[in-house]
Protein backbone atom coordinates (compact mmCIF):
# COMPACT_ATOMS: atom_id res chain seq x y z
CA UNK A 1 0.00 0.00 0.00
CA UNK A 2 0.94 3.63 -0.43
CA UNK A 3 0.10 6.40 2.04
CA UNK A 4 0.29 10.16 2.08
CA UNK A 5 -0.20 12.58 4.94
CA UNK A 6 -0.14 16.23 3.98
CA UNK A 7 -0.94 19.64 5.36
CA UNK A 8 -2.94 22.07 3.21
CA UNK A 9 -2.99 25.75 4.10
CA UNK A 10 -6.07 27.81 3.28
CA UNK A 11 -6.06 31.51 2.55
CA UNK A 12 -6.60 33.35 5.87
CA UNK A 13 -10.15 32.84 7.09
CA UNK A 14 -11.06 30.52 4.19
CA UNK A 15 -10.51 27.09 5.78
CA UNK A 16 -14.20 26.22 6.13
CA UNK A 17 -14.92 27.25 2.54
CA UNK A 18 -11.99 25.17 1.31
CA UNK A 19 -13.07 22.24 3.47
CA UNK A 20 -16.59 22.35 2.01
CA UNK A 21 -15.21 22.24 -1.55
CA UNK A 22 -12.88 19.37 -0.71
CA UNK A 23 -15.65 17.36 0.95
CA UNK A 24 -18.25 17.95 -1.76
CA UNK A 25 -15.73 16.87 -4.39
CA UNK A 26 -15.24 13.41 -2.87
CA UNK A 27 -15.89 10.64 -5.39
CA UNK A 28 -14.91 6.97 -5.43
CA UNK A 29 -11.41 6.65 -6.88
CA UNK A 30 -9.89 3.39 -8.14
CA UNK A 31 -7.37 2.06 -5.65
CA UNK A 32 -8.27 4.54 -2.90
CA UNK A 33 -8.83 2.77 0.41
CA UNK A 34 -9.12 5.86 2.58
CA UNK A 35 -9.16 9.64 2.06
CA UNK A 36 -9.66 11.66 5.23
CA UNK A 37 -9.74 15.45 5.52
CA UNK A 38 -9.36 16.88 9.02
CA UNK A 39 -9.17 20.32 10.62
CA UNK A 40 -5.93 21.13 12.41
CA UNK A 41 -6.96 22.27 15.92
CA UNK A 42 -3.64 24.11 16.28
CA UNK A 43 -3.85 25.99 12.97
CA UNK A 44 -6.95 28.04 12.10
CA UNK A 45 -6.19 27.89 8.37
CA UNK A 46 -4.78 24.36 8.21
CA UNK A 47 -6.19 21.03 7.03
CA UNK A 48 -4.58 17.58 7.17
CA UNK A 49 -5.27 15.09 4.40
CA UNK A 50 -4.53 11.43 5.08
CA UNK A 51 -4.68 9.04 2.13
CA UNK A 52 -4.26 5.28 1.73
CA UNK A 53 -3.97 3.79 -1.76
CA UNK A 54 -3.39 0.33 -3.15
CA UNK A 55 -0.22 1.71 -4.75
CA UNK A 56 1.54 4.87 -5.87
CA UNK A 57 0.28 4.43 -9.44
CA UNK A 58 -3.38 4.61 -8.38
CA UNK A 59 -2.66 7.82 -6.49
CA UNK A 60 -0.93 9.36 -9.50
CA UNK A 61 -3.78 8.31 -11.82
CA UNK A 62 -6.37 9.86 -9.50
CA UNK A 63 -4.95 13.32 -10.15
CA UNK A 64 -6.12 13.02 -13.77
CA UNK A 65 -9.73 12.07 -13.01
CA UNK A 66 -12.20 14.73 -14.26
CA UNK A 67 -13.91 15.03 -10.85
CA UNK A 68 -10.57 15.48 -9.09
CA UNK A 69 -9.44 18.07 -11.65
CA UNK A 70 -12.72 19.97 -11.14
CA UNK A 71 -12.27 19.99 -7.36
CA UNK A 72 -8.67 21.19 -7.69
CA UNK A 73 -9.73 24.01 -10.02
CA UNK A 74 -12.50 25.12 -7.67
CA UNK A 75 -10.30 24.93 -4.56
CA UNK A 76 -7.12 26.46 -6.02
CA UNK A 77 -8.01 30.14 -5.28
CA UNK A 78 -8.56 29.24 -1.61
CA UNK A 79 -5.26 27.36 -1.17
CA UNK A 80 -2.43 29.45 0.27
CA UNK A 81 0.08 26.61 0.08
CA UNK A 82 1.13 23.31 1.55
CA UNK A 83 3.00 22.35 4.70
CA UNK A 84 4.52 19.07 5.70
CA UNK A 85 4.10 16.05 3.42
CA UNK A 86 4.91 12.50 4.43
CA UNK A 87 4.86 9.33 2.35
CA UNK A 88 4.07 6.18 4.30
CA UNK A 89 3.66 2.45 3.78
CA UNK A 90 0.38 1.53 5.50
CA UNK A 91 0.34 -2.02 6.83
CA UNK A 92 -3.26 -2.35 8.01
CA UNK A 93 -5.75 -1.18 10.58
CA UNK A 94 -9.38 -0.18 10.79
CA UNK A 95 -10.78 1.25 7.58
CA UNK A 96 -7.90 0.04 5.43
C-alpha positions in Angstrom: 0.0 0.0 0.0 0.9 3.6 -0.4 0.1 6.4 2.0 0.3 10.2 2.1 -0.2 12.6 4.9 -0.1 16.2 4.0 -0.9 19.6 5.4 -2.9 22.1 3.2 -3.0 25.8 4.1 -6.1 27.8 3.3 -6.1 31.5 2.5 -6.6 33.4 5.9 -10.1 32.8 7.1 -11.1 30.5 4.2 -10.5 27.1 5.8 -14.2 26.2 6.1 -14.9 27.3 2.5 -12.0 25.2 1.3 -13.1 22.2 3.5 -16.6 22.4 2.0 -15.2 22.2 -1.6 -12.9 19.4 -0.7 -15.7 17.4 0.9 -18.3 18.0 -1.8 -15.7 16.9 -4.4 -15.2 13.4 -2.9 -15.9 10.6 -5.4 -14.9 7.0 -5.4 -11.4 6.6 -6.9 -9.9 3.4 -8.1 -7.4 2.1 -5.7 -8.3 4.5 -2.9 -8.8 2.8 0.4 -9.1 5.9 2.6 -9.2 9.6 2.1 -9.7 11.7 5.2 -9.7 15.5 5.5 -9.4 16.9 9.0 -9.2 20.3 10.6 -5.9 21.1 12.4 -7.0 22.3 15.9 -3.6 24.1 16.3 -3.9 26.0 13.0 -7.0 28.0 12.1 -6.2 27.9 8.4 -4.8 24.4 8.2 -6.2 21.0 7.0 -4.6 17.6 7.2 -5.3 15.1 4.4 -4.5 11.4 5.1 -4.7 9.0 2.1 -4.3 5.3 1.7 -4.0 3.8 -1.8 -3.4 0.3 -3.2 -0.2 1.7 -4.7 1.5 4.9 -5.9 0.3 4.4 -9.4 -3.4 4.6 -8.4 -2.7 7.8 -6.5 -0.9 9.4 -9.5 -3.8 8.3 -11.8 -6.4 9.9 -9.5 -5.0 13.3 -10.1 -6.1 13.0 -13.8 -9.7 12.1 -13.0 -12.2 14.7 -14.3 -13.9 15.0 -10.8 -10.6 15.5 -9.1 -9.4 18.1 -11.7 -12.7 20.0 -11.1 -12.3 20.0 -7.4 -8.7 21.2 -7.7 -9.7 24.0 -10.0 -12.5 25.1 -7.7 -10.3 24.9 -4.6 -7.1 26.5 -6.0 -8.0 30.1 -5.3 -8.6 29.2 -1.6 -5.3 27.4 -1.2 -2.4 29.5 0.3 0.1 26.6 0.1 1.1 23.3 1.6 3.0 22.4 4.7 4.5 19.1 5.7 4.1 16.0 3.4 4.9 12.5 4.4 4.9 9.3 2.3 4.1 6.2 4.3 3.7 2.4 3.8 0.4 1.5 5.5 0.3 -2.0 6.8 -3.3 -2.3 8.0 -5.7 -1.2 10.6 -9.4 -0.2 10.8 -10.8 1.3 7.6 -7.9 0.0 5.4 
